[in-house]
């Protein structure tokens, strides 16, 4: 997430590979690492909706940041930028395609 926050201005959009279980987690991490002031949130832009699971939220998009499933077809022709690691463990892989940063 720190890489995304530091480099997001270089891209027209950022996509996090997310499913219904990880969307809200990635969204919360993004807000935390970007040090975003919650008082500045435009709640109509966030478009939070409750899912069938009473305690799970979907945050499909926030500004140019999107949280959605990334399929293989989205990575065709993408440039591999490398892994995101922490404590010698690979957490995610990042790609760039058509001005979009994709975190898988």
N, CA and C atoms as an extended XYZ file, in Angstrom:
312
Properties=species:S:1:pos:R:3:atomname:S:1:resname:S:1:resid:I:1 pbc="F F F"
N         0.822       -1.195        0.000 N   UNK     1
C         0.000        0.000        0.000 CA  UNK     1
C         0.865        1.258        0.000 C   UNK     1
N         1.999        1.175        0.677 N   UNK     2
C         2.885        2.339        0.699 CA  UNK     2
C         3.386        2.672       -0.703 C   UNK     2
N         3.678        1.655       -1.511 N   UNK     3
C         4.112        1.891       -2.882 CA  UNK     3
C         3.014        2.600       -3.676 C   UNK     3
N         1.797        2.128       -3.533 N   UNK     4
C         0.672        2.713       -4.259 CA  UNK     4
C         0.487        4.172       -3.878 C   UNK     4
N         0.496        4.459       -2.599 N   UNK     5
C         0.305        5.829       -2.132 CA  UNK     5
C         1.425        6.729       -2.659 C   UNK     5
N         2.660        6.232       -2.655 N   UNK     6
C         3.800        7.035       -3.098 CA  UNK     6
C         3.802        7.277       -4.605 C   UNK     6
N         3.215        6.370       -5.396 N   UNK     7
C         3.303        6.457       -6.854 CA  UNK     7
C         1.969        6.683       -7.559 C   UNK     7
N         0.889        6.837       -6.824 N   UNK     8
C        -0.423        6.939       -7.455 CA  UNK     8
C        -0.562        8.142       -8.381 C   UNK     8
N         0.169        9.198       -8.132 N   UNK     9
C         0.070       10.379       -9.003 CA  UNK     9
C         0.649       10.116      -10.389 C   UNK     9
N         1.418        9.052      -10.550 N   UNK    10
C         1.994        8.699      -11.849 CA  UNK    10
C         1.013        7.935      -12.734 C   UNK    10
N        -0.171        7.621      -12.221 N   UNK    11
C        -1.117        6.784      -12.945 CA  UNK    11
C        -2.487        7.442      -13.015 C   UNK    11
N        -3.217        7.143      -14.099 N   UNK    12
C        -4.572        7.696      -14.233 CA  UNK    12
C        -5.568        6.935      -13.371 C   UNK    12
N        -5.243        5.666      -13.059 N   UNK    13
C        -6.089        4.879      -12.167 CA  UNK    13
C        -5.264        3.792      -11.497 C   UNK    13
N        -5.796        3.284      -10.406 N   UNK    14
C        -5.155        2.208       -9.657 CA  UNK    14
C        -6.222        1.159       -9.370 C   UNK    14
N        -5.914       -0.104       -9.691 N   UNK    15
C        -6.861       -1.188       -9.441 CA  UNK    15
C        -6.236       -2.179       -8.469 C   UNK    15
N        -6.958       -2.470       -7.390 N   UNK    16
C        -6.565       -3.510       -6.440 CA  UNK    16
C        -7.386       -4.755       -6.732 C   UNK    16
N        -6.706       -5.879       -6.898 N   UNK    17
C        -7.422       -7.137       -7.066 CA  UNK    17
C        -8.158       -7.415       -5.758 C   UNK    17
N        -9.467       -7.431       -5.824 N   UNK    18
C       -10.258       -7.590       -4.614 CA  UNK    18
C       -11.468       -8.452       -4.880 C   UNK    18
N       -11.861       -9.191       -3.876 N   UNK    19
C       -13.128       -9.890       -3.922 CA  UNK    19
C       -13.977       -9.342       -2.787 C   UNK    19
N       -15.142       -9.887       -2.590 N   UNK    20
C       -16.039       -9.336       -1.575 CA  UNK    20
C       -15.469       -9.425       -0.169 C   UNK    20
N       -14.486      -10.293        0.045 N   UNK    21
C       -13.901      -10.427        1.377 CA  UNK    21
C       -12.778       -9.431        1.619 C   UNK    21
N       -12.119       -8.948        0.545 N   UNK    22
C       -10.950       -8.095        0.739 CA  UNK    22
C       -11.166       -6.643        0.345 C   UNK    22
N       -12.294       -6.304       -0.276 N   UNK    23
C       -12.506       -4.924       -0.704 CA  UNK    23
C       -12.401       -3.940        0.448 C   UNK    23
N       -13.134       -4.213        1.529 N   UNK    24
C       -13.132       -3.267        2.635 CA  UNK    24
C       -11.780       -3.210        3.320 C   UNK    24
N       -11.045       -4.306        3.346 N   UNK    25
C        -9.730       -4.307        3.975 CA  UNK    25
C        -8.758       -3.446        3.166 C   UNK    25
N        -8.718       -3.633        1.845 N   UNK    26
C        -7.841       -2.819        1.008 CA  UNK    26
C        -8.202       -1.349        1.089 C   UNK    26
N        -9.468       -1.050        1.135 N   UNK    27
C        -9.928        0.332        1.242 CA  UNK    27
C        -9.452        0.974        2.545 C   UNK    27
N        -9.583        0.251        3.628 N   UNK    28
C        -9.151        0.771        4.931 CA  UNK    28
C        -7.642        0.967        4.945 C   UNK    28
N        -6.882        0.010        4.403 N   UNK    29
C        -5.428        0.169        4.306 CA  UNK    29
C        -5.058        1.399        3.479 C   UNK    29
N        -5.768        1.592        2.374 N   UNK    30
C        -5.479        2.753        1.528 CA  UNK    30
C        -5.674        4.051        2.312 C   UNK    30
N        -6.790        4.173        2.999 N   UNK    31
C        -7.048        5.392        3.773 CA  UNK    31
C        -6.000        5.577        4.870 C   UNK    31
N        -5.612        4.501        5.521 N   UNK    32
C        -4.621        4.587        6.587 CA  UNK    32
C        -3.261        5.039        6.053 C   UNK    32
N        -2.754        4.344        5.036 N   UNK    33
C        -1.416        4.660        4.529 CA  UNK    33
C        -1.349        5.992        3.792 C   UNK    33
N        -2.477        6.445        3.271 N   UNK    34
C        -2.457        7.743        2.602 CA  UNK    34
C        -2.672        8.884        3.589 C   UNK    34
N        -2.886        8.550        4.867 N   UNK    35
C        -3.125        9.538        5.926 CA  UNK    35
C        -4.289       10.460        5.576 C   UNK    35
N        -5.293        9.889        4.945 N   UNK    36
C        -6.443       10.671        4.511 CA  UNK    36
C        -7.296       11.052        5.710 C   UNK    36
N        -7.682       12.303        5.770 N   UNK    37
C        -8.506       12.809        6.858 CA  UNK    37
C        -9.954       12.365        6.627 C   UNK    37
N       -10.531       11.551        7.502 N   UNK    38
C       -11.898       11.067        7.305 CA  UNK    38
C       -12.927       12.184        7.173 C   UNK    38
N       -12.660       13.338        7.734 N   UNK    39
C       -13.593       14.456        7.634 CA  UNK    39
C       -13.707       14.975        6.201 C   UNK    39
N       -12.723       14.647        5.360 N   UNK    40
C       -12.735       15.112        3.971 CA  UNK    40
C       -13.378       14.114        3.014 C   UNK    40
N       -13.802       12.975        3.523 N   UNK    41
C       -14.386       11.953        2.651 CA  UNK    41
C       -15.695       12.438        2.038 C   UNK    41
N       -15.842       12.211        0.764 N   UNK    42
C       -17.090       12.469        0.074 CA  UNK    42
C       -17.848       11.147        0.066 C   UNK    42
N       -18.743       10.979        0.993 N   UNK    43
C       -19.392        9.683        1.180 CA  UNK    43
C       -20.253        9.283       -0.013 C   UNK    43
N       -20.735       10.244       -0.787 N   UNK    44
C       -21.497        9.876       -1.979 CA  UNK    44
C       -20.579        9.297       -3.052 C   UNK    44
N       -19.303        9.682       -3.049 N   UNK    45
C       -18.343        9.160       -4.020 CA  UNK    45
C       -17.915        7.736       -3.657 C   UNK    45
N       -17.860        7.443       -2.379 N   UNK    46
C       -17.397        6.138       -1.919 CA  UNK    46
C       -18.343        5.036       -2.372 C   UNK    46
N       -19.630        5.297       -2.338 N   UNK    47
C       -20.627        4.342       -2.811 CA  UNK    47
C       -20.543        3.021       -2.058 C   UNK    47
N       -20.560        3.090       -0.752 N   UNK    48
C       -20.533        1.884        0.077 CA  UNK    48
C       -21.905        1.228        0.057 C   UNK    48
N       -21.934       -0.061       -0.102 N   UNK    49
C       -23.199       -0.783       -0.024 CA  UNK    49
C       -23.006       -2.037        0.817 C   UNK    49
N       -24.021       -2.391        1.565 N   UNK    50
C       -23.959       -3.616        2.362 CA  UNK    50
C       -24.143       -4.820        1.449 C   UNK    50
N       -23.402       -5.856        1.717 N   UNK    51
C       -23.560       -7.091        0.948 CA  UNK    51
C       -24.483       -8.016        1.718 C   UNK    51
N       -24.612       -9.220        1.233 N   UNK    52
C       -25.448      -10.207        1.913 CA  UNK    52
C       -24.904      -10.530        3.297 C   UNK    52
N       -23.612      -10.320        3.481 N   UNK    53
C       -23.012      -10.548        4.798 CA  UNK    53
C       -23.166       -9.264        5.604 C   UNK    53
N       -23.816       -9.339        6.694 N   UNK    54
C       -24.171       -8.141        7.459 CA  UNK    54
C       -22.974       -7.294        7.859 C   UNK    54
N       -21.805       -7.887        7.993 N   UNK    55
C       -20.649       -7.127        8.475 CA  UNK    55
C       -19.630       -6.851        7.372 C   UNK    55
N       -19.986       -7.039        6.119 N   UNK    56
C       -19.036       -6.849        5.034 CA  UNK    56
C       -19.502       -5.706        4.140 C   UNK    56
N       -18.611       -4.790        3.823 N   UNK    57
C       -18.925       -3.655        2.975 CA  UNK    57
C       -18.222       -3.799        1.644 C   UNK    57
N       -18.827       -3.253        0.595 N   UNK    58
C       -18.183       -3.186       -0.699 CA  UNK    58
C       -17.843       -1.735       -0.988 C   UNK    58
N       -16.631       -1.474       -1.332 N   UNK    59
C       -16.205       -0.143       -1.740 CA  UNK    59
C       -15.619       -0.301       -3.135 C   UNK    59
N       -16.448       -0.228       -4.179 N   UNK    60
C       -15.953       -0.506       -5.513 CA  UNK    60
C       -14.977        0.526       -6.051 C   UNK    60
N       -15.121        1.780       -5.648 N   UNK    61
C       -14.253        2.817       -6.200 CA  UNK    61
C       -14.180        3.995       -5.250 C   UNK    61
N       -12.986        4.570       -5.156 N   UNK    62
C       -12.808        5.800       -4.407 CA  UNK    62
C       -11.860        6.678       -5.205 C   UNK    62
N       -12.371        7.726       -5.823 N   UNK    63
C       -11.536        8.554       -6.690 CA  UNK    63
C       -11.032        7.716       -7.850 C   UNK    63
N        -9.721        7.708       -8.048 N   UNK    64
C        -9.154        6.899       -9.128 CA  UNK    64
C        -8.712        5.520       -8.642 C   UNK    64
N        -9.019        5.188       -7.412 N   UNK    65
C        -8.686        3.891       -6.837 CA  UNK    65
C        -9.902        2.978       -6.962 C   UNK    65
N        -9.703        1.794       -7.570 N   UNK    66
C       -10.789        0.827       -7.726 CA  UNK    66
C       -10.429       -0.476       -7.018 C   UNK    66
N       -11.431       -1.107       -6.458 N   UNK    67
C       -11.280       -2.384       -5.776 CA  UNK    67
C       -12.197       -3.371       -6.477 C   UNK    67
N       -11.614       -4.217       -7.332 N   UNK    68
C       -12.425       -5.162       -8.097 CA  UNK    68
C       -11.571       -6.360       -8.495 C   UNK    68
N       -12.217       -7.454       -8.872 N   UNK    69
C       -11.438       -8.626       -9.304 CA  UNK    69
C       -10.636       -8.321      -10.564 C   UNK    69
N        -9.398       -8.789      -10.575 N   UNK    70
C        -8.524       -8.643      -11.741 CA  UNK    70
C        -8.373      -10.018      -12.370 C   UNK    70
N        -8.814      -10.134      -13.598 N   UNK    71
C        -8.695      -11.393      -14.317 CA  UNK    71
C        -7.475      -11.395      -15.221 C   UNK    71
N        -7.099      -12.557      -15.728 N   UNK    72
C        -5.927      -12.672      -16.601 CA  UNK    72
C        -5.994      -11.764      -17.820 C   UNK    72
N        -7.190      -11.560      -18.373 N   UNK    73
C        -7.309      -10.716      -19.564 CA  UNK    73
C        -6.911       -9.263      -19.288 C   UNK    73
N        -7.053       -8.826      -18.052 N   UNK    74
C        -6.669       -7.453      -17.701 CA  UNK    74
C        -5.156       -7.275      -17.673 C   UNK    74
N        -4.432       -8.386      -17.551 N   UNK    75
C        -2.974       -8.300      -17.455 CA  UNK    75
C        -2.268       -8.551      -18.791 C   UNK    75
N        -3.024       -8.898      -19.831 N   UNK    76
C        -2.423       -9.131      -21.147 CA  UNK    76
C        -1.799       -7.828      -21.631 C   UNK    76
N        -0.515       -7.874      -21.949 N   UNK    77
C         0.202       -6.699      -22.417 CA  UNK    77
C         0.673       -5.756      -21.324 C   UNK    77
N         0.436       -6.116      -20.061 N   UNK    78
C         0.856       -5.260      -18.947 CA  UNK    78
C         2.349       -5.433      -18.676 C   UNK    78
N         2.961       -4.376      -18.196 N   UNK    79
C         4.375       -4.428      -17.810 CA  UNK    79
C         4.470       -4.863      -16.353 C   UNK    79
N         5.249       -5.901      -16.095 N   UNK    80
C         5.450       -6.388      -14.732 CA  UNK    80
C         6.436       -5.458      -14.037 C   UNK    80
N         6.026       -4.868      -12.932 N   UNK    81
C         6.885       -3.938      -12.200 CA  UNK    81
C         7.606       -4.606      -11.042 C   UNK    81
N         7.086       -5.734      -10.569 N   UNK    82
C         7.769       -6.457       -9.504 CA  UNK    82
C         6.867       -6.812       -8.355 C   UNK    82
N         7.438       -7.521       -7.403 N   UNK    83
C         6.648       -7.909       -6.228 CA  UNK    83
C         6.674       -6.825       -5.158 C   UNK    83
N         5.655       -6.836       -4.332 N   UNK    84
C         5.650       -6.028       -3.118 CA  UNK    84
C         5.924       -7.006       -1.993 C   UNK    84
N         7.009       -6.793       -1.289 N   UNK    85
C         7.406       -7.735       -0.239 CA  UNK    85
C         7.417       -7.063        1.124 C   UNK    85
N         7.280       -7.899        2.116 N   UNK    86
C         7.394       -7.448        3.507 CA  UNK    86
C         7.958       -8.609        4.304 C   UNK    86
N         9.056       -8.366        5.006 N   UNK    87
C         9.705       -9.405        5.815 CA  UNK    87
C        10.002      -10.648        4.981 C   UNK    87
N        10.549      -10.428        3.786 N   UNK    88
C        10.916      -11.503        2.852 CA  UNK    88
C         9.724      -12.342        2.397 C   UNK    88
N         8.519      -11.818        2.489 N   UNK    89
C         7.324      -12.510        2.018 CA  UNK    89
C         6.685      -11.679        0.915 C   UNK    89
N         6.337      -12.313       -0.191 N   UNK    90
C         5.683      -11.599       -1.284 CA  UNK    90
C         4.209      -11.427       -0.941 C   UNK    90
N         3.772      -10.169       -0.899 N   UNK    91
C         2.383       -9.878       -0.570 CA  UNK    91
C         1.530       -9.712       -1.823 C   UNK    91
N         2.044       -8.982       -2.790 N   UNK    92
C         1.319       -8.695       -4.020 CA  UNK    92
C         2.308       -8.524       -5.162 C   UNK    92
N         1.780       -8.515       -6.378 N   UNK    93
C         2.571       -8.206       -7.562 CA  UNK    93
C         1.968       -6.975       -8.205 C   UNK    93
N         2.809       -6.118       -8.769 N   UNK    94
C         2.291       -4.907       -9.394 CA  UNK    94
C         2.620       -4.876      -10.881 C   UNK    94
N         1.669       -4.358      -11.636 N   UNK    95
C         1.769       -4.252      -13.081 CA  UNK    95
C         1.344       -2.851      -13.498 C   UNK    95
N         1.760       -2.465      -14.692 N   UNK    96
C         1.341       -1.201      -15.268 CA  UNK    96
C         0.811       -1.473      -16.669 C   UNK    96
N        -0.356       -0.901      -16.958 N   UNK    97
C        -0.930       -1.078      -18.289 CA  UNK    97
C        -1.792        0.130      -18.631 C   UNK    97
N        -1.467        0.765      -19.729 N   UNK    98
C        -2.267        1.891      -20.255 CA  UNK    98
C        -2.523        2.962      -19.196 C   UNK    98
N        -1.510        3.306      -18.409 N   UNK    99
C        -1.658        4.347      -17.393 CA  UNK    99
C        -2.342        3.898      -16.124 C   UNK    99
N        -2.535        2.585      -15.993 N   UNK   100
C        -3.184        2.035      -14.800 CA  UNK   100
C        -2.195        1.188      -14.025 C   UNK   100
N        -2.151        1.400      -12.721 N   UNK   101
C        -1.358        0.559      -11.828 CA  UNK   101
C        -2.271       -0.545      -11.320 C   UNK   101
N        -1.855       -1.797      -11.509 N   UNK   102
C        -2.687       -2.937      -11.098 CA  UNK   102
C        -1.950       -3.718      -10.007 C   UNK   102
N        -2.600       -3.887       -8.875 N   UNK   103
C        -2.028       -4.613       -7.741 CA  UNK   103
C        -2.755       -5.943       -7.621 C   UNK   103
N        -2.004       -7.041       -7.787 N   UNK   104
C        -2.616       -8.383       -7.787 CA  UNK   104
C        -2.082       -9.173       -6.605 C   UNK   104
